[in-house]
Amino acid sequence: QQQVRQSPQSLTVWEGETTILNCSYEDSTFDYFPWYRQFPGKSPALLIAISLVSNKKEDGRFTIFFNKREKKLSLHITDSQPGDSATYFCAASERYAQGLTFGLGTRVSVFP
Amino acid sequence: GALVYQYPRRTICKSGTSMRMECQAVGFQATSVAWYRQSPQKTFELIALSTVNSAIKYEQNFTQEKFPISHPNLSFSSMTVLNAYLEDRGLYLCGARGGGAEQFFGPGTRLTVL
């Protein structure tokens, strides 16, 4: 059973639009949720992360919204650019103790 | 700054042979090191986790017999893929944590099995 689920599997948006990526999780012990971006042929890079103490985390064009009760998160990318085209992974862990559990990823394509 | 190096970046081995990959954390004191595998068209699977003063913990579907890990200290870790077969191909990532939550990833070792 996939502990971290992502949707949609792939997404296409036009330049300037807001991209919305969804993530949900099962394990109640998870309390740290990073999002990683991976370009083809490269390793994943941390984009933005949130913990249980916050409902929202913003960094430039990237914002995480967190609904703890429903165990759901979403990543919003405003003013999407063609350079944002990549695969985005939602991950979760117990903050300091465990390795990361990754979702299957969402492939984003931004067209000019 | 905090950096994680991995070596080699790419490697090719014949089916049934073994290959060793290395990971080094630079610029911070790693408190845990985790190894992951991304198989083609798949997500990242946690292979094993090493933490300070604890034994290495392997995840389901991964064993010490297949993926032995050595770490003289947490800033340096090596993992061997024994008797590699086609299903072992993929990108192997090393992730290291300092005192905080963020896990710093290396560039990965891409394994091709012929």
Interface residues (C-beta under 8 A of the other chain):
Chain A: Y32 P34 K42 S43 P44 A45 L46 A49 S51 F89 A91 S93 R95 Y96 A97 Q98 G99 L100 T101 F102 G103 L104 G105
Chain B: T31 S32 A34 Y36 K42 T43 F44 E45 L46 L49 T51 E59 L91 L93 G95 R97 G100 A101 E102 Q103 F104 F105 G106 P107 G108
